[in-house]
Amino acid sequence: MAEYDGVVAFSSHFREVFYAVLLITIVCGLGVLYHPSNTDAATIQWLKTTATAGSGAIVGLLGGKGTS
């Protein structure tokens, strides 16, 4: 991480990982919200768990960048 005049520059690898986690989290979150039927409880639970884990990963990625 480099800092130029108060602006933090992220590496391209960090951006790729961050955007991948963000995309997976958004897709799973929308899957929970717009699931057409509530008959498949296992799928809905998997989507909720993945969205929750993705949210934690985003916070962890950003928190790790802030401390390094």
C-alpha positions as a Markdown table, in Angstrom:
| # | Residue | x | y | z |
|---|---|---|---|---|
| 1 | Met | 0.0 | 0.0 | 0.0 |
| 2 | Ala | 1.4 | 3.4 | -0.9 |
| 3 | Glu | 0.2 | 6.7 | 0.3 |
| 4 | Tyr | 0.4 | 9.9 | -1.8 |
| 5 | Asp | -0.8 | 13.2 | -0.4 |
| 6 | Gly | -3.4 | 11.4 | 1.9 |
| 7 | Val | -4.6 | 9.1 | -1.0 |
| 8 | Val | -4.2 | 5.4 | -0.5 |
| 9 | Ala | -3.2 | 3.5 | -3.6 |
| 10 | Phe | -4.2 | -0.2 | -3.8 |
| 11 | Ser | -2.4 | -2.8 | -5.8 |
| 12 | Ser | -4.1 | -4.4 | -8.8 |
| 13 | His | -4.1 | -7.8 | -7.0 |
| 14 | Phe | -5.9 | -6.3 | -4.0 |
| 15 | Arg | -8.5 | -4.7 | -6.3 |
| 16 | Glu | -9.1 | -8.0 | -8.1 |
| 17 | Val | -9.6 | -9.9 | -4.9 |
| 18 | Phe | -11.8 | -7.1 | -3.4 |
| 19 | Tyr | -14.0 | -6.9 | -6.5 |
| 20 | Ala | -14.4 | -10.7 | -6.7 |
| 21 | Val | -15.5 | -10.9 | -3.1 |
| 22 | Leu | -17.8 | -7.9 | -3.5 |
| 23 | Leu | -19.4 | -9.4 | -6.6 |
| 24 | Ile | -20.0 | -12.8 | -5.0 |
| 25 | Thr | -21.5 | -11.1 | -1.9 |
| 26 | Ile | -23.9 | -9.0 | -4.0 |
| 27 | Val | -25.0 | -11.9 | -6.2 |
| 28 | Cys | -25.7 | -14.1 | -3.1 |
| 29 | Gly | -27.4 | -11.3 | -1.3 |
| 30 | Leu | -29.7 | -10.6 | -4.3 |
| 31 | Gly | -30.3 | -14.4 | -4.6 |
| 32 | Val | -31.7 | -14.4 | -1.0 |
| 33 | Leu | -33.9 | -11.3 | -1.7 |
| 34 | Tyr | -35.3 | -12.4 | -5.0 |
| 35 | His | -35.5 | -16.1 | -4.7 |
| 36 | Pro | -38.7 | -17.0 | -6.5 |
| 37 | Ser | -39.9 | -19.7 | -4.1 |
| 38 | Asn | -39.1 | -20.5 | -0.5 |
| 39 | Thr | -39.3 | -24.3 | -1.1 |
| 40 | Asp | -35.5 | -24.9 | -1.2 |
| 41 | Ala | -34.5 | -23.9 | 2.3 |
| 42 | Ala | -30.9 | -25.4 | 1.9 |
| 43 | Thr | -30.2 | -23.1 | -1.1 |
| 44 | Ile | -31.5 | -20.0 | 0.7 |
| 45 | Gln | -29.5 | -20.9 | 3.8 |
| 46 | Trp | -26.3 | -21.3 | 1.6 |
| 47 | Leu | -26.9 | -17.9 | 0.0 |
| 48 | Lys | -27.3 | -16.2 | 3.4 |
| 49 | Thr | -24.2 | -17.9 | 4.7 |
| 50 | Thr | -22.1 | -16.9 | 1.7 |
| 51 | Ala | -23.4 | -13.3 | 1.8 |
| 52 | Thr | -22.6 | -13.0 | 5.5 |
| 53 | Ala | -19.1 | -14.5 | 5.0 |
| 54 | Gly | -18.5 | -12.1 | 2.1 |
| 55 | Ser | -19.5 | -9.1 | 4.2 |
| 56 | Gly | -17.0 | -10.2 | 6.8 |
| 57 | Ala | -14.3 | -10.7 | 4.2 |
| 58 | Ile | -14.9 | -7.2 | 2.8 |
| 59 | Val | -14.6 | -5.7 | 6.3 |
| 60 | Gly | -11.4 | -7.8 | 6.8 |
| 61 | Leu | -9.9 | -6.8 | 3.5 |
| 62 | Leu | -10.5 | -3.1 | 4.2 |
| 63 | Gly | -9.4 | -3.3 | 7.8 |
| 64 | Gly | -6.2 | -5.1 | 6.9 |
| 65 | Lys | -5.4 | -2.3 | 4.3 |
| 66 | Gly | -6.0 | 0.3 | 6.9 |
| 67 | Thr | -3.5 | -1.1 | 9.4 |
| 68 | Ser | -0.7 | -2.0 | 7.0 |
